[in-house]
Amino acid sequence: MKLGALILMGALFSCDFTPPLNKEILKAQSYISKQDYRSAIKKYQKILKKNPPKDIQVKINYQLGDLYSIYLAENKQSVKYYKEISKITDDPLWLVKTQERLGEIYFTYLKEYKLSEKIYEKLSNFRPRLAKQDFYSFRYALSSYENDNPIKSLELFKNIKRNRNHEYQIKSYYYEGLIYFELKNWKLAVSSWNEYLKRETRKDNIVQTKFLMANAYETMEELKKAYNLYYSILGEYPNTEVIQNRLKAIYDRRVARKR
């Protein structure tokens, strides 16, 4: 990722500048190639203070955001520069690029789901449709879920589920079940997960879902179904001891019932 960002940085500035400005930008890029990111940041900040043309301001702010987020993992600091771009330009290309960056930072690194929810809502509703619209709508639903809004996120996942061509249609069944599970609607949770298992092919996802289904059956006192599901993933679930304990607990409960 860092190499790709470095190549992008060079491409962003592949246009003509006045000789002094060009020299300063090349100096900043030379710092980056030497992995001296702090010096590159200082140089770019110095250039910005000279009030260069707006198109250069946009590119420098974007690069500063990348330097802080990608190279230095200082995501809170990077937000400042990405957000500055919307104050300089209304070019849709740059606005989308910066919203993509901000959405990723808020969702993945800062865990500020309320902010990522707003960004992914905008990106998923952007017209003309963006190439990664499926990803944005899925992240929108996930952000809503992580933001403790189960009813809204449930509807968003249902919308994805209804679209057979959606890249994340299969995964939406899993999250639909997870939301029902957290709402303690065990039957609907199991129903959603059954549909998910008909479509999912990754073994680790299947094992995890079966574990949750077994938990739901156990809660509903359908102990035979719970036992069979737990047993089916014995040796496959990462924590064997957990499965063994659940099997023993269910066995003891079934024996107690017969007394």
N, C-alpha and C positions, 0 to 999 in steps of 0.2 A: 504493500500500500504506500509506503514511504517513497519508494522509487517512482511509482506512478505519479504521486503528488509532485515530486521533484521535476519530472518531465513536464507536467502540467504547468508548473511555475515558469519554465522556460518558454512554453508555448504562449502563455498569457502575455508575455512581453515581446513577442516576435513582431514588433512593428516599429516605426520610426519615432525617435525622440530627438529633442535638442541634444547636442553633444554633451553638455554638462550633466543633464538628467540621465542620459543613456549611460554615462560613466558611473554614476552613483548606483543605478539599478544593477549594472553588471557587477559592481563591487558587492552589493547585497547578495546577488546570486552566487558569487564566488565563495562567500561565507557559508552559504547553504551547502555547496558542493564539498566543503571541508568539514561539514557537520558542526560548524560554529554558529548555532542557531541564535544565540543571544546577540551576537554581533550583527547578524542579519536583521534581527528585529530592531535593534537600535538604528541601523542604517535606514530601514524602511520608515521608521517613525520620524527620523530626521528629514527624509524626503517629504513626508506628509506635511510637516510644519512649514515647508516652502510653498504650500498650496499649489501643487501641480494640476494639470488639466483633470477634469472630473473622471474621464475614463481611466486615467492612471490611478487616481484615488481609489476607484472601485477595485482595480486589480491588486493594488497594494494592501488594501483592507482585507481582501479575500485571502491573500497570501499570509498576512499576519494571523488571520484566523486559523489557517492551516498549520502554520508554524507552532502556534500555541496548542492546538488540539492534537494534531497528528504526531508532531515531533517531540513536544514537551509534555504532553498529557495534562496541560493546564486548561481544562475545558471551560471553566468559568471565565477565564481571561479571554479565550477565543470568542466567546459569545459577543463581547463588546465590539469586536471588529466585524463580525458577520452582520450584526444588527446595524452597524453604521452604513452599510451598503444601501439599505432601503432609504436612507436619508439623502443619498447622493444621486441615485438613478431610479427610474421606473421601468427600466428594460426588463421584460418578463424573463429573459434568459438568466440574467443575474439574480433576479428575485427568487426564481425557482431553485437555482443552485445554492443560494444561501439558506433558503428554507429547508432544503434537503439536509444541509450540514447541521443546522440548528435542531431539526427534528431528531437526527441521530444522536446529537450530544445530549439533548434533554432526555430522550428515552433511554439510551444505553448507558450513559456515563453519569449524568446528574440525577437520574431517576425523578425528574420533575415532570410527572405524567400529565398534569393539568396543562402545562405549556406544550408538551409534545402532542397532546390531543388536539389543541387548537391548530397547530401547524399541519398535522396530517389530515385534519378535516379540510383545510384550505387546499392542500395538494391533491387530495382525492376528488375534490369537486372542481378542480381547475379545468378550464376549457380554453383551447382544445385539449382533449384527453392526453395526459402525459404517458410516456412509454411505461413508466413504473407505477401506473395508477393502481393496479392490483395490490402492490406492496404497500402503497400509501393507505389504501382503504383498510387493509389488514392491520397496519400499525395504528390507524385511527381507532379501530375496535379494541386492539390490545391496550392502547393508552387509556381508553375509557374504562376498560376492565381494571387496569392497575390503579386508576384514579378512584376506585371504589364506587363505580357507577354500574352495578350489575344489570339493571333493567335496560339502560341505554346500550351497553355493550352487547347484551343478548340480542337486541334487535339488529345491531350492526352485523353481528356474526350470522344471524339468520339471513340478512340481505346477501351476504357473501355466499352462504350455503345454497341459496336459490339460483345462483349463477353458475351453471355447470362449466363454463369456460374460465371461471376465475381461478387464478393460479393457487389460491389458498382455500379453495372450496372444501377440500378434504379436512384440512386443519380446523376449519370452522366448526365441524361436527364435534371435535374434541373440546374446544372451548365452550361450545354450547352446553355440552355435558358437564363441564367443570363448573360453569355458572349455576346450572340447576343443582349440582351437588352442594355448592356453597349456600344455595338458597334452601337446602334441605328438601328439595323435591327429588327424592331418590329415584322414583320410577322414571321420570323424564330424563334424569341423568343417565340411567342405564340404557334407555331407549336411544339417546343420542350417541352414546359410546358404542352401542351395537352397530349402528350405522357407520360410525367411524371405523370400526374394526373390519367392516366389509370392504373398505377402500384403502386403508393404510397398509403399507408393505414393510416399513422399517421395523425391525424386530424390537429395538429398545422402546419405541413408541407403543407398540402392541403390548409389551410386558407391563409398562407403566399404566396403561389404560386398564388392563385386566386387573391390576392391583387395586385401582380405584373402584372398579366395578364390584370386585369382591368386598371391598369396604362398604359399598352401598348396600349390597345384598345382606351383609352381616348386620348393618344398622336396621334393615327391614325385617330382621329375624328370619330371612330365607337362608338358613344356615347350610343346607346341602349345596345350594348354588355357590355360596361364598366359599365353602370348603373346596369344591371342585375347581373353582377359579384359582384360589391360592395354590392348590396342589399343582395345577397346570403350569405355574411359573416358578415352581420350586427348582432351584439351581440356575434359573435365568434372571431372577430379580437380583439386583446388586447386593442386597443385604439378606443373605439366607436365613440368618437368625430371626429376623422380623417375620418372615413367612412361616418358619417353624413354630414360632410363638403363637401366630394367628391360628395355625392349624390345630395346635394343642388346645387353645382356648375354645375354639369352636367344637372340637371333639368332646371336651369336658362339658360344654353346655348341652350338647346333644345327648350325652349320657345322662346328665342330670334331668333332662326332660322325660326320659323313659322311666325314671324311678317313681 
